Amino acid sequence: MTSIGIIGSEGRMGQALAKAVEAAGHQLAGGAGRGDDVATLAAMSDVLVDFSAPNALAASIAAARGAGIPMVIGTTGLDADHHAAIDDAVGEIAILQTGNTSLGVTLLAHLVREAASKLGEDWDIEIAEMHHRMKVDAPSGTALLLGEAAAEGRGIDLADHSERGRDGHTGAREKGAIGFASLRGGTVAGEHSVILAGEEERITLSHLAENRMIFAHGAVKAAAWLIGKEPSRYSMPQVLGL
């Protein structure tokens, strides 16, 4: 039985994680919300799962390093400084960081990478996503994950080939670009489609999240998988053996 500590336990994902830990037969070490002592939680845990906020990540990583335990980071909206902090920490602990812990999305990213690698620049790639009205970052972490998968398949850098927020007279679409469109409304848990548009034909690879429990179950599976792993940065495809 793995003892799992949840950072961001007061949020909707935190509550879903608590249910997923119980459903998987693991032990809930406890939770930490805003202002709580994360180091104390880490000392009681075998692994931490963080779905809090970017500004809380530094304290979470410090707590995991102090306790010498691995952690799963599912928090989205991370910037270059956050990723630098993760890269620094993986010399001491195992960290799995991802924009989406869904096993279905993990497989989707694999399929997107394969499709992008087989189809040339004559096939345009567009990524459309929709989430609930309360989501604060755009594009979603999952959309960016899928964009990175497409870029990897083509052997290019996503930052240099992405198009976002088109408005007004934008001119023709640049060849080889990966486009993003973000929709917000209602209580949508998450919908993502990767469209590969060629001459007179189109391929659409999609994933619909019907309940955020799919992310919680995937995160718990990843947390248990991390136990005993050597210090390094890990990803969801490794959990599935992809």
Backbone as CSV, one residue per row, in Angstrom:
resi,resn,N_x,N_y,N_z,CA_x,CA_y,CA_z,C_x,C_y,C_z
1,MET,0.848,-1.196,0.000,0.000,0.000,0.000,0.883,1.245,0.000
2,THR,0.617,2.151,-0.915,1.378,3.385,-1.038,0.675,4.522,-0.303
3,SER,1.441,5.292,0.464,0.890,6.432,1.181,1.066,7.687,0.321
4,ILE,-0.048,8.280,-0.109,-0.025,9.388,-1.057,-0.499,10.680,-0.394
5,GLY,0.327,11.724,-0.499,-0.041,13.038,0.012,-0.494,13.935,-1.126
6,ILE,-1.562,14.688,-0.905,-2.142,15.528,-1.944,-1.914,17.002,-1.637
7,ILE,-1.262,17.702,-2.544,-1.072,19.147,-2.432,-2.114,19.823,-3.318
8,GLY,-2.896,20.715,-2.717,-4.035,21.282,-3.432,-5.292,20.501,-3.115
9,SER,-5.346,19.957,-1.910,-6.434,19.053,-1.520,-7.794,19.728,-1.429
10,GLU,-7.815,21.061,-1.313,-9.090,21.757,-1.175,-9.794,21.972,-2.514
11,GLY,-9.066,21.854,-3.603,-9.643,22.083,-4.928,-10.424,20.893,-5.438
12,ARG,-11.044,21.077,-6.591,-11.849,20.003,-7.172,-11.006,18.792,-7.538
13,MET,-9.803,19.044,-8.082,-8.926,17.917,-8.404,-8.428,17.250,-7.131
14,GLY,-8.163,18.030,-6.097,-7.719,17.456,-4.835,-8.750,16.514,-4.253
15,GLN,-10.013,16.900,-4.321,-11.085,16.050,-3.815,-11.242,14.784,-4.655
16,ALA,-11.082,14.939,-5.970,-11.146,13.772,-6.852,-9.985,12.824,-6.575
17,LEU,-8.812,13.380,-6.308,-7.641,12.554,-6.009,-7.844,11.723,-4.752
18,ALA,-8.445,12.317,-3.733,-8.699,11.591,-2.491,-9.578,10.371,-2.758
19,LYS,-10.587,10.529,-3.607,-11.462,9.407,-3.963,-10.694,8.348,-4.764
20,ALA,-9.828,8.810,-5.657,-9.066,7.883,-6.491,-8.057,7.091,-5.672
21,VAL,-7.453,7.727,-4.680,-6.504,7.030,-3.800,-7.219,5.889,-3.084
22,GLU,-8.395,6.180,-2.554,-9.181,5.152,-1.852,-9.611,4.038,-2.799
23,ALA,-10.059,4.414,-4.005,-10.522,3.427,-4.977,-9.407,2.484,-5.410
24,ALA,-8.173,3.001,-5.446,-7.027,2.187,-5.871,-6.465,1.336,-4.742
25,GLY,-6.995,1.497,-3.538,-6.526,0.698,-2.410,-5.274,1.220,-1.754
26,HIS,-4.939,2.485,-1.998,-3.773,3.084,-1.362,-4.186,3.848,-0.111
27,GLN,-3.212,4.364,0.598,-3.476,5.117,1.826,-3.338,6.613,1.560
28,LEU,-4.300,7.389,2.035,-4.231,8.835,1.922,-3.457,9.375,3.123
29,ALA,-2.249,9.893,2.839,-1.413,10.412,3.928,-1.998,11.692,4.500
30,GLY,-2.741,12.418,3.679,-3.320,13.687,4.095,-3.267,14.667,2.948
31,GLY,-3.709,15.873,3.213,-3.728,16.891,2.178,-3.205,18.221,2.694
32,ALA,-2.766,19.048,1.794,-2.288,20.395,2.135,-2.976,21.397,1.224
33,GLY,-3.585,22.397,1.838,-4.210,23.478,1.087,-3.383,24.739,1.205
34,ARG,-3.952,25.845,0.811,-3.243,27.121,0.859,-2.855,27.462,2.297
35,GLY,-1.570,27.720,2.513,-1.089,28.098,3.837,-0.723,26.936,4.741
36,ASP,-0.972,25.706,4.303,-0.642,24.542,5.131,0.843,24.189,5.017
37,ASP,1.314,23.431,5.987,2.723,23.025,6.036,2.937,21.811,5.136
38,VAL,3.486,22.031,3.954,3.688,20.949,2.999,4.780,19.998,3.468
39,ALA,5.772,20.514,4.185,6.874,19.670,4.658,6.368,18.593,5.602
40,THR,5.410,18.915,6.457,4.844,17.932,7.380,4.122,16.839,6.608
41,LEU,3.372,17.230,5.570,2.680,16.244,4.731,3.677,15.333,4.038
42,ALA,4.758,15.904,3.515,5.767,15.112,2.816,6.404,14.082,3.737
43,ALA,6.609,14.448,4.994,7.225,13.535,5.956,6.352,12.321,6.243
44,MET,5.039,12.440,5.993,4.107,11.342,6.260,3.782,10.542,4.999
45,SER,4.367,10.927,3.867,3.976,10.353,2.576,5.098,9.557,1.930
46,ASP,4.706,8.616,1.061,5.662,7.914,0.212,5.865,8.662,-1.099
47,VAL,4.856,9.450,-1.489,4.885,10.202,-2.738,3.898,11.360,-2.630
48,LEU,4.218,12.474,-3.276,3.323,13.626,-3.295,2.705,13.784,-4.678
49,VAL,1.451,14.238,-4.702,0.779,14.581,-5.953,0.344,16.034,-5.837
50,ASP,0.816,16.885,-6.755,0.570,18.322,-6.674,-0.329,18.789,-7.815
51,PHE,-1.539,19.220,-7.465,-2.463,19.851,-8.405,-2.901,21.179,-7.803
52,SER,-1.951,21.969,-7.357,-2.285,23.214,-6.667,-2.237,24.401,-7.620
53,ALA,-1.211,25.210,-7.526,-1.063,26.401,-8.366,0.416,26.626,-8.631
54,PRO,0.757,27.257,-9.764,2.170,27.486,-10.090,2.957,28.186,-8.992
55,ASN,2.329,29.160,-8.306,3.074,29.901,-7.279,3.334,29.089,-6.024
56,ALA,2.744,27.891,-5.930,2.981,27.016,-4.777,3.986,25.914,-5.091
57,LEU,4.413,25.831,-6.359,5.244,24.700,-6.780,6.600,24.673,-6.094
58,ALA,7.229,25.821,-5.893,8.559,25.849,-5.278,8.543,25.211,-3.897
59,ALA,7.510,25.526,-3.098,7.400,24.951,-1.758,7.146,23.453,-1.827
60,SER,6.366,23.010,-2.808,6.072,21.588,-2.966,7.334,20.800,-3.299
61,ILE,8.115,21.338,-4.233,9.356,20.665,-4.628,10.333,20.626,-3.455
62,ALA,10.434,21.726,-2.731,11.340,21.778,-1.576,10.941,20.735,-0.532
63,ALA,9.647,20.562,-0.319,9.167,19.582,0.654,9.497,18.160,0.214
64,ALA,9.300,17.873,-1.076,9.607,16.538,-1.588,11.104,16.254,-1.506
65,ARG,11.914,17.250,-1.836,13.370,17.075,-1.748,13.801,16.868,-0.304
66,GLY,13.187,17.623,0.606,13.543,17.490,2.014,13.227,16.120,2.577
67,ALA,12.111,15.538,2.095,11.707,14.212,2.572,12.319,13.089,1.746
68,GLY,12.920,13.447,0.614,13.533,12.439,-0.247,12.518,11.519,-0.902
69,ILE,11.353,12.079,-1.286,10.296,11.272,-1.890,9.967,11.797,-3.287
70,PRO,9.416,10.934,-4.149,9.062,11.375,-5.500,7.782,12.195,-5.499
71,MET,7.494,12.838,-6.628,6.249,13.600,-6.723,5.730,13.633,-8.155
72,VAL,4.410,13.715,-8.258,3.724,13.896,-9.526,3.250,15.346,-9.573
73,ILE,3.582,16.057,-10.640,3.163,17.448,-10.798,2.168,17.526,-11.952
74,GLY,0.907,17.802,-11.612,-0.129,17.939,-12.623,-0.593,19.364,-12.769
75,THR,0.007,20.278,-12.011,-0.337,21.693,-12.083,0.014,22.241,-13.471
76,THR,-0.916,22.990,-14.070,-0.659,23.568,-15.393,-0.355,25.060,-15.272
77,GLY,0.007,25.663,-16.390,0.359,27.082,-16.389,1.780,27.341,-15.925
78,LEU,2.645,26.324,-15.996,4.036,26.484,-15.561,4.834,27.269,-16.594
79,ASP,5.810,28.047,-16.111,6.670,28.801,-17.016,8.090,28.235,-16.989
80,ALA,9.002,28.917,-17.653,10.378,28.426,-17.769,11.055,28.296,-16.409
81,ASP,10.764,29.204,-15.483,11.362,29.134,-14.148,10.897,27.894,-13.389
82,HIS,9.618,27.537,-13.546,9.106,26.328,-12.895,9.809,25.086,-13.439
83,HIS,9.951,25.044,-14.760,10.609,23.879,-15.358,12.092,23.819,-14.974
84,ALA,12.718,24.968,-14.808,14.108,24.991,-14.350,14.211,24.438,-12.934
85,ALA,13.231,24.758,-12.085,13.222,24.247,-10.712,13.038,22.734,-10.707
86,ILE,12.193,22.232,-11.606,12.001,20.784,-11.716,13.289,20.119,-12.178
87,ASP,13.917,20.697,-13.202,15.169,20.133,-13.727,16.255,20.088,-12.652
88,ASP,16.257,21.086,-11.769,17.233,21.117,-10.682,16.944,20.032,-9.654
89,ALA,15.653,19.784,-9.394,15.269,18.831,-8.350,15.467,17.373,-8.756
90,VAL,15.387,17.085,-10.056,15.449,15.679,-10.482,16.845,15.085,-10.327
91,GLY,17.790,15.873,-9.901,19.077,15.297,-9.532,19.005,14.574,-8.197
92,GLU,17.938,14.853,-7.428,17.782,14.261,-6.099,16.561,13.357,-5.967
93,ILE,15.470,13.677,-6.668,14.241,12.895,-6.531,13.633,12.623,-7.908
94,ALA,12.739,11.640,-7.941,12.013,11.327,-9.169,10.791,12.234,-9.267
95,ILE,10.622,12.877,-10.428,9.470,13.750,-10.648,8.823,13.405,-11.978
96,LEU,7.515,13.219,-11.953,6.749,13.058,-13.184,5.917,14.314,-13.343
97,GLN,6.204,15.096,-14.369,5.469,16.337,-14.633,4.752,16.201,-15.967
98,THR,3.475,16.565,-15.975,2.687,16.432,-17.183,1.564,17.450,-17.198
99,GLY,1.117,17.812,-18.395,-0.027,18.700,-18.528,-1.341,17.966,-18.445
100,ASN,-1.296,16.630,-18.438,-2.524,15.845,-18.361,-2.181,14.435,-17.877
101,THR,-2.869,13.974,-16.835,-2.597,12.651,-16.280,-3.553,11.582,-16.799
102,SER,-4.436,11.947,-17.723,-5.358,10.966,-18.303,-4.591,9.931,-19.125
103,LEU,-4.916,8.671,-18.929,-4.264,7.618,-19.708,-4.694,7.712,-21.170
104,GLY,-5.953,8.126,-21.397,-6.436,8.283,-22.768,-5.716,9.396,-23.496
105,VAL,-5.490,10.519,-22.827,-4.765,11.635,-23.442,-3.311,11.241,-23.710
106,THR,-2.745,10.466,-22.803,-1.372,9.992,-22.990,-1.257,9.192,-24.279
107,LEU,-2.220,8.303,-24.512,-2.220,7.525,-25.752,-2.493,8.419,-26.958
108,LEU,-3.385,9.411,-26.797,-3.677,10.347,-27.888,-2.408,11.079,-28.320
109,ALA,-1.626,11.560,-27.359,-0.386,12.262,-27.677,0.555,11.364,-28.472
110,HIS,0.590,10.086,-28.118,1.422,9.124,-28.845,0.956,9.019,-30.299
111,LEU,-0.362,8.957,-30.503,-0.912,8.851,-31.857,-0.653,10.123,-32.658
112,VAL,-0.754,11.282,-31.992,-0.485,12.562,-32.661,0.970,12.625,-33.114
113,ARG,1.869,12.201,-32.252,3.298,12.213,-32.594,3.553,11.329,-33.819
114,GLU,2.941,10.150,-33.828,3.120,9.230,-34.945,2.546,9.812,-36.238
115,ALA,1.347,10.392,-36.143,0.711,10.952,-37.339,1.527,12.110,-37.899
116,ALA,1.999,12.992,-37.017,2.777,14.146,-37.465,4.086,13.718,-38.114
117,SER,4.656,12.630,-37.613,5.928,12.172,-38.164,5.772,11.553,-39.552
118,LYS,4.580,11.023,-39.830,4.351,10.351,-41.115,3.840,11.306,-42.196
119,LEU,3.181,12.395,-41.759,2.597,13.334,-42.721,3.481,14.586,-42.815
120,GLY,3.670,15.096,-43.978,4.565,16.234,-44.187,3.924,17.570,-43.879
121,GLU,4.651,18.637,-44.171,4.193,19.998,-43.887,2.992,20.411,-44.721
122,ASP,2.657,19.629,-45.749,1.470,19.938,-46.541,0.203,19.680,-45.732
123,TRP,0.335,18.965,-44.618,-0.790,18.727,-43.719,-0.716,19.756,-42.586
124,ASP,-1.725,20.601,-42.515,-1.780,21.609,-41.456,-2.277,20.973,-40.164
125,ILE,-1.727,21.424,-39.038,-2.122,20.888,-37.736,-2.762,21.989,-36.901
126,GLU,-3.982,21.734,-36.456,-4.708,22.656,-35.588,-5.163,21.905,-34.345
127,ILE,-5.041,22.546,-33.183,-5.444,21.940,-31.915,-6.536,22.804,-31.289
128,ALA,-7.712,22.218,-31.111,-8.841,22.943,-30.522,-9.167,22.325,-29.160
129,GLU,-9.387,23.184,-28.161,-9.714,22.682,-26.827,-10.823,23.505,-26.197
130,MET,-11.638,22.843,-25.347,-12.677,23.552,-24.601,-12.680,23.079,-23.164
131,HIS,-12.806,24.045,-22.238,-12.862,23.747,-20.813,-13.923,24.604,-20.137
132,HIS,-14.187,24.301,-18.877,-15.175,25.017,-18.073,-14.815,26.497,-17.932
133,ARG,-15.798,27.275,-17.578,-15.643,28.734,-17.525,-14.645,29.206,-16.467
134,MET,-14.311,28.363,-15.494,-13.429,28.777,-14.405,-11.948,28.566,-14.706
135,LYS,-11.624,27.906,-15.807,-10.208,27.641,-16.115,-9.492,28.949,-16.428
136,VAL,-8.298,29.129,-15.859,-7.637,30.436,-15.948,-6.499,30.494,-16.967
137,ASP,-6.000,29.346,-17.461,-4.887,29.379,-18.405,-5.333,28.885,-19.784
138,ALA,-4.722,29.444,-20.805,-5.020,29.052,-22.180,-3.791,29.300,-23.059
139,PRO,-3.475,28.412,-23.994,-4.115,27.120,-24.194,-3.943,26.217,-22.967
140,SER,-4.757,25.200,-22.880,-4.668,24.286,-21.744,-3.345,23.544,-21.752
141,GLY,-2.972,23.021,-20.597,-1.750,22.228,-20.516,-1.804,21.031,-21.437
142,THR,-2.992,20.461,-21.601,-3.158,19.306,-22.486,-2.964,19.699,-23.944
143,ALA,-3.513,20.863,-24.331,-3.335,21.335,-25.706,-1.855,21.538,-26.012
144,LEU,-1.134,22.113,-25.068,0.302,22.317,-25.264,1.037,20.982,-25.319
145,LEU,0.600,20.021,-24.494,1.196,18.686,-24.523,1.013,18.066,-25.902
146,LEU,-0.193,18.206,-26.460,-0.464,17.657,-27.789,0.319,18.417,-28.862
147,GLY,0.469,19.730,-28.675,1.273,20.509,-29.596,2.729,20.091,-29.583
148,GLU,3.242,19.819,-28.389,4.626,19.342,-28.269,4.783,17.990,-28.947
149,ALA,3.765,17.130,-28.809,3.817,15.817,-29.448,3.879,15.962,-30.971
150,ALA,3.056,16.874,-31.505,3.068,17.113,-32.948,4.415,17.673,-33.396
151,ALA,4.950,18.611,-32.615,6.242,19.213,-32.955,7.360,18.182,-32.913
152,GLU,7.327,17.315,-31.910,8.343,16.257,-31.811,8.260,15.328,-33.016
153,GLY,7.026,15.014,-33.424,6.861,14.147,-34.584,7.456,14.747,-35.840
154,ARG,7.411,16.068,-35.941,7.956,16.753,-37.110,9.410,17.180,-36.937
155,GLY,9.937,17.021,-35.720,11.317,17.411,-35.472,11.516,18.909,-35.453
156,ILE,10.522,19.644,-34.929,10.620,21.097,-34.869,10.387,21.581,-33.441
157,ASP,10.660,22.856,-33.205,10.439,23.467,-31.903,9.063,24.131,-31.902
158,LEU,8.193,23.721,-30.960,6.836,24.258,-30.936,6.822,25.773,-30.768
159,ALA,7.696,26.303,-29.927,7.711,27.745,-29.665,7.919,28.563,-30.933
160,ASP,8.646,28.006,-31.890,8.933,28.728,-33.128,7.911,28.470,-34.233
161,HIS,6.943,27.566,-33.967,6.015,27.177,-35.025,4.553,27.174,-34.584
162,SER,4.231,27.896,-33.517,2.842,27.911,-33.051,2.144,29.209,-33.434
163,GLU,0.849,29.107,-33.707,0.005,30.254,-34.000,-1.156,30.257,-33.011
164,ARG,-1.363,31.381,-32.306,-2.412,31.459,-31.295,-3.180,32.775,-31.426
165,GLY,-4.406,32.752,-30.955,-5.188,33.970,-30.848,-5.335,34.737,-32.137
166,ARG,-5.686,34.075,-33.224,-5.862,34.773,-34.492,-7.024,35.764,-34.404
167,ASP,-6.812,36.946,-34.915,-7.864,37.960,-34.876,-7.575,39.014,-35.941
168,GLY,-8.611,39.431,-36.632,-8.421,40.452,-37.649,-7.808,39.911,-38.924
169,HIS,-7.142,40.781,-39.654,-6.529,40.397,-40.930,-5.146,39.804,-40.646
170,THR,-5.103,38.484,-40.487,-3.872,37.811,-40.064,-2.991,37.363,-41.216
171,GLY,-3.539,37.388,-42.430,-2.775,36.864,-43.553,-2.925,35.356,-43.633
172,ALA,-2.324,34.764,-44.643,-2.437,33.319,-44.846,-1.734,32.554,-43.731
173,ARG,-2.183,31.358,-43.498,-1.578,30.478,-42.497,-0.161,30.102,-42.936
174,GLU,0.781,30.167,-41.998,2.164,29.819,-42.324,2.315,28.308,-42.469
175,LYS,3.039,27.898,-43.480,3.273,26.480,-43.713,4.071,25.892,-42.555
176,GLY,3.625,24.743,-42.068,4.320,24.077,-40.974,3.930,24.545,-39.597
177,ALA,3.021,25.528,-39.513,2.611,26.038,-38.195,1.685,25.054,-37.489
178,ILE,1.669,25.130,-36.163,0.738,24.349,-35.338,-0.169,25.361,-34.655
179,GLY,-1.445,25.342,-35.003,-2.377,26.335,-34.506,-3.129,25.888,-33.271
180,PHE,-3.526,26.864,-32.438,-4.267,26.587,-31.211,-5.532,27.443,-31.152
181,ALA,-6.633,26.846,-30.688,-7.877,27.572,-30.450,-8.424,27.132,-29.099
182,SER,-8.773,28.104,-28.239,-9.244,27.803,-26.890,-10.668,28.323,-26.690
183,LEU,-11.546,27.454,-26.221,-12.929,27.804,-25.924,-13.178,27.600,-24.433
184,ARG,-14.007,28.463,-23.835,-14.326,28.368,-22.420,-15.826,28.544,-22.214
185,GLY,-16.401,27.680,-21.350,-17.816,27.824,-21.057,-18.379,26.630,-20.309
186,GLY,-19.440,26.883,-19.545,-20.145,25.814,-18.862,-19.280,25.054,-17.882
187,THR,-19.493,23.742,-17.826,-18.785,22.889,-16.865,-17.959,21.809,-17.568
188,VAL,-17.542,22.097,-18.791,-16.798,21.116,-19.590,-15.517,20.693,-18.882
189,ALA,-15.365,19.392,-18.644,-14.172,18.888,-17.963,-12.939,18.967,-18.852
190,GLY,-13.139,18.809,-20.144,-12.010,18.914,-21.068,-12.290,18.207,-22.380
191,GLU,-12.170,18.936,-23.486,-12.320,18.354,-24.819,-11.149,18.829,-25.674
192,HIS,-10.504,17.898,-26.354,-9.355,18.246,-27.194,-9.441,17.516,-28.529
193,SER,-9.190,18.244,-29.590,-9.147,17.656,-30.924,-7.900,18.147,-31.648
194,VAL,-7.197,17.229,-32.258,-6.051,17.555,-33.101,-6.464,17.271,-34.540
195,ILE,-6.500,18.322,-35.335,-6.964,18.209,-36.716,-5.763,18.282,-37.650
196,LEU,-5.607,17.282,-38.481,-4.560,17.267,-39.500,-5.266,17.417,-40.837
197,ALA,-5.114,18.596,-41.436,-5.850,18.934,-42.645,-4.937,18.923,-43.864
198,GLY,-5.216,18.000,-44.787,-4.436,17.913,-46.012,-5.248,18.382,-47.202
199,GLU,-4.769,18.103,-48.392,-5.491,18.462,-49.608,-6.667,17.509,-49.787
200,GLU,-7.880,18.028,-49.611,-9.118,17.293,-49.847,-9.315,16.102,-48.910
201,GLU,-8.631,16.102,-47.778,-8.863,15.085,-46.753,-8.434,15.623,-45.402
202,ARG,-8.991,15.042,-44.352,-8.743,15.556,-43.002,-8.820,14.412,-42.005
203,ILE,-7.897,14.435,-41.047,-7.890,13.460,-39.957,-8.102,14.217,-38.645
204,THR,-9.014,13.732,-37.803,-9.244,14.343,-36.498,-9.051,13.295,-35.404
205,LEU,-8.150,13.591,-34.487,-7.901,12.722,-33.329,-8.414,13.466,-32.106
206,SER,-9.346,12.851,-31.364,-10.022,13.575,-30.284,-10.070,12.796,-28.985
207,HIS,-10.218,13.557,-27.909,-10.427,12.983,-26.580,-11.425,13.843,-25.827
208,LEU,-12.427,13.222,-25.220,-13.421,13.921,-24.418,-13.361,13.415,-22.992
209,ALA,-13.128,14.315,-22.070,-13.133,13.962,-20.649,-14.538,14.189,-20.103
210,GLU,-15.197,13.131,-19.670,-16.564,13.237,-19.164,-16.604,13.534,-17.671
211,ASN,-15.487,13.302,-16.992,-15.432,13.540,-15.558,-13.965,13.693,-15.165
212,ARG,-13.644,14.620,-14.255,-12.250,14.835,-13.883,-11.650,13.659,-13.105
213,MET,-12.477,12.665,-12.766,-11.938,11.481,-12.099,-10.936,10.745,-12.983
214,ILE,-11.042,10.900,-14.323,-10.072,10.221,-15.187,-8.662,10.754,-14.940
215,PHE,-8.551,12.044,-14.629,-7.243,12.628,-14.341,-6.737,12.160,-12.982
216,ALA,-7.658,12.040,-12.039,-7.289,11.593,-10.699,-6.802,10.145,-10.726
217,HIS,-7.511,9.280,-11.434,-7.103,7.870,-11.509,-5.732,7.744,-12.180
218,GLY,-5.501,8.521,-13.243,-4.207,8.480,-13.921,-3.088,8.981,-13.039
219,ALA,-3.357,10.041,-12.257,-2.339,10.598,-11.367,-1.961,9.610,-10.272
220,VAL,-2.954,8.903,-9.738,-2.684,7.914,-8.690,-1.879,6.751,-9.263
221,LYS,-2.210,6.328,-10.471,-1.446,5.260,-11.124,0.001,5.701,-11.323
222,ALA,0.191,6.952,-11.742,1.541,7.483,-11.946,2.301,7.577,-10.630
223,ALA,1.614,7.983,-9.562,2.263,8.119,-8.258,2.772,6.767,-7.759
224,ALA,1.944,5.741,-7.890,2.360,4.400,-7.455,3.513,3.884,-8.312
225,TRP,3.479,4.209,-9.609,4.530,3.770,-10.531,5.869,4.417,-10.190
226,LEU,5.854,5.638,-9.663,7.083,6.376,-9.360,7.859,5.806,-8.180
227,ILE,7.192,5.094,-7.293,7.854,4.565,-6.097,9.053,3.697,-6.493
228,GLY,10.193,3.995,-5.942,11.399,3.212,-6.210,12.167,3.617,-7.447
229,LYS,11.656,4.596,-8.205,12.359,5.027,-9.424,13.562,5.905,-9.055
230,GLU,14.598,5.830,-9.882,15.793,6.634,-9.694,15.484,8.115,-9.916
231,PRO,16.231,9.016,-9.267,16.022,10.450,-9.507,16.142,10.785,-10.990
232,SER,15.093,11.364,-11.538,15.069,11.746,-12.944,13.724,12.408,-13.219
233,ARG,13.570,12.937,-14.416,12.276,13.479,-14.848,11.571,12.403,-15.669
234,TYR,10.347,12.100,-15.310,9.573,11.061,-15.980,8.328,11.645,-16.631
235,SER,7.673,10.830,-17.487,6.489,11.299,-18.206,5.411,10.223,-18.199
236,MET,4.187,10.612,-18.509,3.069,9.667,-18.543,3.243,8.538,-19.555
237,PRO,3.815,8.779,-20.750,4.014,7.657,-21.663,4.829,6.522,-21.051
238,GLN,5.767,6.841,-20.172,6.556,5.806,-19.521,5.695,4.956,-18.593
239,VAL,4.686,5.570,-17.985,3.771,4.816,-17.130,3.039,3.752,-17.933
240,LEU,2.697,4.089,-19.193,2.002,3.142,-20.073,2.970,2.268,-20.865
241,GLY,4.266,2.499,-20.710,5.241,1.708,-21.443,5.319,2.064,-22.919
242,LEU,5.016,3.325,-23.262,5.068,3.772,-24.652,6.473,4.256,-25.030
